[in-house]
Amino acid sequence: MTKIIGRKRELQQLEEAYKAEESLFVVVYGRRRVGKTFLVRETFDDKLAFYATGVNQENKDVQLMYFYHALCKYSDAPLALPKTWLEAFDALIKILEASKEQKKVVFLDELSWMNGMDGSFLTALEWFWNSWASARTDILLVCCSSVTSWIINKVFNNHGGLYGRVNRRIHLHPFTLRECEEFYESRKIAMNHYDQVMSYMVFGGVPYYLSMLESTKSLAQNIDELLFHPDGQLHREYENLYQAMFRNADNHLLIVKAMAAKSKGLTRNEILEATGLPNAGSATRVLDELEQSDFIRRYTSFGQKKRDEMYQLTDAYTLFYFHFLQDGKNNDKQFWQHHLGTPKINSWAGYAFEQVCLAHVEQIKMAMGISGMAVSTSGWFSKGKEQKAQIDLVLDRADHIVNLCEIKFSTRPYTIDKQYAETLQNRQWIFEQETKTRKSCQQVMLTTYGLAKNQYSSIMQRELTMEDLFH
């Protein structure tokens, strides 16, 4: 069994499901390339009583053929090729009834591909679970799918026989920085924390992307080889990623493109205006699917109501694509090595580092010693017409403190000069005036290497560095 990096919570959920005294239906879902199949197969390893996977863009007959081959692998008796999914699941029942395993783990991967356009697979799955498996105490059914929208709409939001039948939903997120560090160590990839943060800014914590990094190359060389070379493994990833994850992905792509043009995010109405999509439930569904897949986040500006909530693009690879790869506008195979330290990369790095920090709010709270406290997380931007101001991260604490967090990417200790100190003080004043908060406001600076000490650095009540993100 290969060592599983991180995933402690998810492993515990799967192990508890395995030990349960009743049959359970578990769905593992999340962004494509995040390691769903790997997690399930490695967790149960030799405990699988049956495993089958769907095949992309094949019809019902081909799907049944592959399912039949899986049945034959686990059956001691000869089997006839099933003509329907009902016959296929009936054969599966006979195999499971003959199994001597105390808990029979059934893993069905790429569920949406099995279902295809026919839809009879889902009906047969409902029959299998409702008429047989759920009445027993020894079945653990685990399902995955790369098409997140299908899992959400056809399984979680099912209005038929599967309504309310899923006992456990395990949302598999990208790795944290700490988990990425464990991954690099397991692959003997030598990277200091600065390079690991930079890698996260490019690839996010997506295990599949990280697995492509070669230990004999520098991070810059790996980025060029994977992303900027015409034959790079991730050069055309964007063209396939959303189409593979979402049925009819055109609207998803429209929304993502609109968000990529607005760093702070867009309201729902602004998204509809930018994309031309109708003000209907279909737009809400697309936004929900993108959020459930960890491509976007939804947040409310401090002091604002839910109707004013913003949607912001957060997926590292997608953000990188729109900055550097969109429309094949970059023909330099060694672009990254040639442009390190230039304004174009530095401009992207500021926003990308901010997203890394926002993905590690729990680690930030831990570093500040407030992880055990009730803390509301938001951002903030001024609605004033004359004086515009924005705060990257606001932590509204139960102990009557509001932390105003400024996030800055730098290749050296960050220097606060007189002008910037005045900007920070003015911004806090605007925040206090507009929000009418009665809590004490404290400023926090989060940078890669901390603050350079001078007469203005004391304006910050607290400073954090990238090291604090690795908790």
C-alpha positions in Angstrom: 0.0 0.0 0.0 1.4 3.4 -1.0 1.6 6.0 1.8 -1.3 8.4 1.7 -0.2 12.0 2.1 -2.4 14.0 4.5 -6.1 13.3 4.1 -6.4 12.5 7.9 -10.0 13.6 8.1 -11.1 11.8 5.0 -9.3 8.6 6.0 -11.0 8.7 9.3 -14.4 9.1 7.6 -13.7 6.2 5.3 -12.5 4.0 8.2 -15.5 4.8 10.3 -17.8 4.0 7.4 -16.0 0.6 7.0 -16.5 -0.2 10.7 -20.1 0.9 10.8 -22.7 -1.7 11.9 -25.0 -0.9 9.0 -24.6 -0.6 5.2 -23.5 2.8 4.1 -23.6 4.7 0.8 -20.5 7.0 0.6 -19.7 9.6 -2.2 -16.2 11.0 -2.6 -16.3 14.1 -4.7 -14.2 17.2 -5.5 -12.1 18.9 -8.2 -10.7 16.8 -11.0 -7.1 15.6 -10.5 -7.4 15.9 -6.7 -6.9 12.2 -5.9 -10.4 10.7 -5.3 -9.7 7.4 -6.9 -6.3 7.1 -5.4 -7.6 7.7 -1.9 -10.4 5.1 -2.1 -8.2 2.4 -3.7 -5.3 2.9 -1.4 -7.5 3.1 1.7 -9.3 -0.2 1.0 -6.5 -1.9 -1.0 -7.2 -5.6 -0.6 -10.6 -5.1 1.1 -12.4 -4.4 -2.1 -15.2 -7.0 -2.8 -15.9 -5.3 -6.1 -14.4 -2.5 -8.2 -15.5 -1.2 -11.6 -15.0 2.1 -13.4 -16.8 3.8 -16.2 -15.2 4.7 -19.6 -15.4 8.2 -21.0 -17.7 8.8 -24.0 -18.7 5.3 -24.6 -22.2 4.0 -25.0 -24.2 1.7 -22.8 -23.1 -1.6 -24.5 -19.4 -0.7 -24.0 -20.0 0.3 -20.4 -21.8 -3.0 -19.7 -18.9 -4.9 -21.4 -16.3 -3.3 -19.0 -18.6 -3.9 -16.0 -19.0 -7.5 -17.1 -15.2 -7.9 -17.2 -15.1 -6.5 -13.6 -17.8 -9.0 -12.5 -15.8 -11.9 -14.0 -12.7 -10.9 -12.1 -14.6 -11.3 -8.8 -16.8 -14.3 -9.6 -15.8 -17.9 -9.1 -18.6 -19.0 -11.5 -18.9 -18.3 -15.2 -21.1 -15.4 -16.0 -23.3 -14.4 -19.0 -22.8 -11.0 -20.5 -25.6 -8.8 -19.0 -27.8 -7.1 -21.5 -29.1 -4.5 -19.1 -27.8 -2.7 -16.0 -30.5 -4.5 -13.9 -29.0 -7.8 -15.0 -25.5 -6.5 -14.2 -26.4 -5.5 -10.7 -28.2 -8.7 -10.1 -25.0 -10.5 -11.0 -23.1 -8.2 -8.6 -25.6 -9.2 -5.8 -24.8 -12.9 -6.3 -21.1 -12.2 -6.1 -21.4 -10.2 -2.9 -23.7 -12.9 -1.4 -21.0 -15.4 -2.0 -18.2 -13.2 -0.6 -16.8 -14.2 2.8 -15.6 -10.7 3.6 -17.1 -9.4 6.8 -17.6 -6.0 5.2 -18.0 -6.0 1.5 -16.6 -2.8 -0.1 -18.1 -2.0 -3.5 -16.2 0.8 -5.3 -17.9 2.3 -8.4 -15.7 4.9 -10.1 -16.6 7.4 -12.8 -20.3 6.9 -12.1 -21.4 9.5 -14.6 -19.6 7.7 -17.4 -21.3 4.5 -16.6 -24.6 6.2 -16.7 -23.9 7.8 -20.1 -26.8 9.4 -21.9 -29.1 6.4 -21.4 -29.8 6.9 -17.7 -30.7 3.3 -17.0 -27.6 2.8 -14.9 -28.8 5.2 -12.2 -32.2 3.4 -12.1 -30.4 0.1 -11.6 -28.2 1.6 -8.9 -31.2 2.8 -7.1 -32.7 -0.7 -7.2 -29.5 -2.3 -6.0 -29.2 0.0 -3.0 -32.9 0.3 -2.0 -34.0 -3.3 -2.6 -31.0 -5.1 -1.4 -27.8 -3.4 -0.1 -29.5 -0.9 2.4 -31.4 -3.8 4.1 -28.1 -5.5 5.0 -25.4 -4.6 7.5 -22.3 -5.6 5.6 -22.2 -3.4 2.4 -20.1 -0.3 2.0 -20.8 1.3 -1.4 -18.3 4.0 -2.3 -18.9 6.1 -5.5 -16.8 8.7 -7.3 -17.1 10.7 -10.5 -14.9 13.2 -12.3 -18.0 15.0 -13.5 -18.8 16.9 -10.3 -21.9 18.5 -11.7 -23.4 15.0 -12.4 -22.8 13.9 -8.8 -24.4 17.1 -7.4 -27.4 17.1 -9.7 -28.1 13.3 -10.1 -27.0 11.9 -6.8 -27.0 14.6 -4.1 -30.0 16.4 -5.5 -31.8 13.3 -6.7 -35.6 13.5 -6.5 -36.2 9.8 -7.2 -35.1 6.6 -5.5 -31.7 7.9 -4.4 -33.2 10.9 -2.5 -31.6 11.1 0.9 -29.8 7.8 0.4 -26.2 9.1 0.5 -25.0 8.6 4.1 -21.6 10.3 3.9 -20.4 13.0 1.5 -16.6 13.3 1.5 -15.4 16.5 -0.2 -11.8 16.0 -1.2 -10.0 19.4 -1.4 -6.6 20.2 -2.8 -3.6 19.7 -0.5 -2.6 22.3 2.0 1.0 23.7 2.0 1.9 21.3 4.8 0.6 18.3 2.8 2.4 19.5 -0.3 5.6 19.6 1.7 5.0 16.0 2.8 4.4 15.1 -0.9 7.7 16.7 -2.0 9.6 14.9 0.7 8.1 11.6 -0.4 9.2 12.3 -4.0 12.6 13.6 -2.8 11.9 16.9 -4.5 14.2 19.5 -2.8 12.3 22.9 -2.4 12.6 25.5 0.2 9.4 27.1 1.6 9.5 30.1 -0.8 9.6 27.7 -3.8 6.8 25.6 -2.3 4.6 28.7 -1.9 5.5 29.7 -5.5 4.6 26.2 -6.7 1.2 26.4 -4.8 0.6 29.8 -6.6 1.0 28.0 -9.9 -0.4 24.5 -9.4 -2.5 24.9 -6.2 -2.5 21.8 -4.0 -3.6 19.5 -6.8 -1.7 16.1 -6.4 -1.9 15.2 -10.0 -0.1 18.4 -11.1 2.5 18.1 -8.3 3.2 14.5 -9.4 4.6 15.9 -12.7 7.4 17.9 -11.1 10.8 16.4 -11.8 13.3 16.3 -8.9 16.2 17.0 -11.2 14.8 20.3 -12.4 14.3 23.6 -10.7 10.8 24.9 -10.1 11.2 27.4 -12.9 12.4 24.7 -15.3 9.4 22.5 -14.3 7.0 25.4 -14.9 8.4 26.0 -18.3 8.4 22.3 -19.2 4.8 21.6 -18.0 3.0 24.8 -18.9 4.9 26.8 -21.6 6.3 24.1 -23.8 3.8 23.4 -26.6 4.0 19.7 -25.7 3.9 20.3 -22.0 1.5 18.0 -20.1 -0.4 21.0 -18.7 -0.1 23.3 -21.7 -3.7 22.5 -22.8 -5.1 21.4 -19.5 -7.6 24.3 -19.4 -9.2 23.2 -22.7 -10.0 19.8 -21.2 -10.5 20.5 -17.4 -13.9 22.1 -17.4 -15.3 20.0 -20.2 -14.4 16.9 -18.3 -15.9 18.1 -15.0 -19.1 19.6 -16.1 -21.8 18.6 -18.5 -22.4 21.4 -21.0 -19.5 23.4 -19.6 -20.0 26.5 -21.8 -21.7 28.5 -19.0 -19.1 27.5 -16.5 -16.4 28.7 -18.9 -18.2 32.0 -19.4 -18.5 32.7 -15.7 -14.9 31.7 -15.0 -13.6 34.0 -17.8 -15.7 36.9 -16.3 -14.3 36.3 -12.8 -10.7 36.1 -14.1 -11.1 39.7 -15.3 -12.1 41.0 -11.8 -9.7 40.1 -9.0 -11.9 41.0 -6.1 -14.7 39.0 -7.5 -18.2 39.7 -8.8 -21.7 39.8 -7.4 -24.3 37.4 -8.9 -25.9 40.3 -10.8 -22.5 41.5 -12.1 -21.8 37.9 -13.3 -25.1 37.8 -15.2 -24.4 41.2 -16.7 -20.8 40.2 -17.8 -21.9 36.9 -19.3 -25.3 37.6 -20.6 -26.7 34.6 -18.8 -30.4 34.7 -17.8 -31.4 35.5 -14.2 -32.6 32.0 -13.5 -31.9 28.9 -11.4 -29.5 27.6 -14.0 -26.9 30.3 -13.2 -27.2 29.6 -9.5 -26.6 25.9 -10.3 -23.5 26.6 -12.3 -22.1 28.8 -9.5 -22.8 26.1 -7.0 -21.0 23.5 -9.1 -18.0 25.7 -9.5 -17.9 26.4 -5.8 -18.3 22.7 -4.9 -15.4 21.9 -7.2 -13.1 24.4 -5.5 -12.7 26.7 -8.5 -14.4 29.7 -6.9 -15.2 30.9 -3.4 -18.2 32.9 -2.2 -17.6 35.5 0.5 -19.4 38.5 2.0 -17.8 41.9 2.5 -17.6 42.7 6.3 -20.8 44.2 7.5 -22.7 43.5 4.2 -25.7 41.2 3.8 -25.9 37.9 2.1 -27.5 39.4 -1.0 -24.3 41.4 -1.6 -22.0 38.3 -1.5 -19.2 38.1 -4.0 -17.9 35.2 -6.1 -14.2 35.0 -6.7 -12.0 32.8 -8.9 -9.6 30.9 -6.7 -8.3 27.9 -8.7 -4.5 28.5 -9.0 -4.1 26.8 -12.4 -7.0 28.7 -13.9 -5.7 32.0 -12.7 -2.3 31.2 -14.1 -3.8 30.3 -17.4 -5.6 33.6 -17.8 -2.5 35.5 -16.9 0.0 33.7 -19.1 -1.5 31.1 -21.4 -4.9 32.3 -22.7 -5.4 32.2 -26.5 -1.9 30.7 -27.0 -0.5 34.2 -26.6 2.8 33.0 -25.2 5.3 31.3 -27.6 8.4 31.4 -25.4 9.1 27.8 -24.3 11.3 29.2 -21.4 9.0 32.1 -20.5 9.2 31.6 -16.8 13.0 31.4 -16.6 13.3 34.5 -18.9 10.8 36.7 -17.0 11.4 35.9 -13.3 11.3 39.2 -11.4 9.7 41.2 -14.1 6.6 43.3 -13.5 4.3 40.9 -15.4 5.2 38.0 -13.1 5.3 40.2 -10.0 1.8 41.6 -10.7 0.4 38.0 -10.9 2.4 36.9 -7.8 0.7 39.5 -5.6 -2.8 38.2 -6.3 -1.8 34.6 -6.4 -0.1 34.8 -3.0 -3.2 36.4 -1.6 -5.2 33.4 -2.8 -2.7 31.0 -1.2 -3.2 32.8 2.1 -7.0 32.8 1.8 -6.8 29.0 1.3 -5.0 28.8 4.6 -7.1 30.9 6.9 -7.2 28.0 9.5 -3.4 28.1 9.6 -3.4 31.9 10.0 -5.8 31.6 12.9 -3.6 28.9 14.5 -0.5 31.1 14.2 -2.4 34.0 15.8 -3.5 31.8 18.7 -7.2 32.2 17.9 -8.0 28.8 16.3 -10.2 27.8 19.3 -12.2 31.0 19.2 -15.3 31.9 17.2 -14.0 33.9 14.3 -16.0 35.2 11.3 -13.9 35.4 8.1 -14.6 37.9 5.3 -13.0 40.6 3.1 -13.9 44.2 2.8 -14.1 46.9 0.2 -15.3 50.5 0.6 -18.5 51.6 -1.0 -17.5 55.2 -0.8 -17.3 57.1 -4.1 -14.5 59.4 -3.1 -12.1 57.3 -1.0 -11.7 53.7 -2.2 -10.2 51.1 0.1 -10.0 47.3 0.2 -8.9 44.8 2.9 -7.7 41.4 1.8 -8.8 39.5 4.9 -10.9 40.5 7.9 -11.1 38.3 11.0 -14.0 39.3 13.2 -13.2 37.7 16.6 -15.4 36.9 19.6 -13.0 38.6 22.0 -14.1 42.1 20.6 -11.2 42.4 18.2 -11.3 42.8 14.4 -8.0 42.0 12.6 -7.5 43.8 9.3 -5.0 41.6 7.4 -2.8 43.0 4.7 -1.2 40.4 2.4 1.9 41.2 0.5 4.2 39.1 -1.7 7.8 40.0 -1.7 11.2 38.4 -2.4 12.7 40.1 0.7 11.4 41.5 4.0 8.7 44.0 3.1 9.3 47.7 3.9 6.5 50.0 5.0 7.4 53.6 4.1 5.8 56.8 5.3 3.3 57.0 2.4 2.2 53.4 2.8 1.8 53.8 6.5 -0.5 56.7 5.9 -2.5 54.6 3.4 -2.9 51.9 6.0 -4.0 54.3 8.7 -6.4 56.0 6.4 -7.8 52.7 5.3 -8.5 51.6 8.9 -10.2 55.0 9.5 -12.5 54.5 6.4 -13.2 50.9 7.6 -14.3 52.1 11.0 -16.4 54.9 9.6 -18.2 52.8 7.0 -18.8 49.7 9.1 -19.6 51.5 12.4 -17.8 48.6 14.2 -17.6 48.9 17.9 -14.8 46.5 18.2 -11.1 47.3 18.4 -9.3 47.1 15.1 -5.8 45.7 14.9 -3.7 45.6 11.8 -1.9 42.4 10.7 0.7 42.0 8.0 1.2 38.7 6.2 4.2 38.6 3.9 6.6 36.0 2.6 9.6 37.1 4.7 8.1 39.4 7.3 8.6 43.1 7.8 11.8 45.1 7.5 12.1 46.9 10.9 11.9 50.7 10.7 9.9 53.6 12.2 6.7 52.6 10.4 6.7 48.9 10.9 5.2 49.2 14.4 1.9 50.3 12.8 1.2 46.5 12.5 0.1 44.9 15.8 1.0 41.5 14.4 3.1 40.2 11.5 3.0 36.7 10.0 5.2 35.1 7.4 4.8 32.3 4.9 6.2 30.0 7.5 3.0 30.3 9.4 1.0 28.9 6.5 2.8 25.5 6.9 1.2 24.6 10.3 
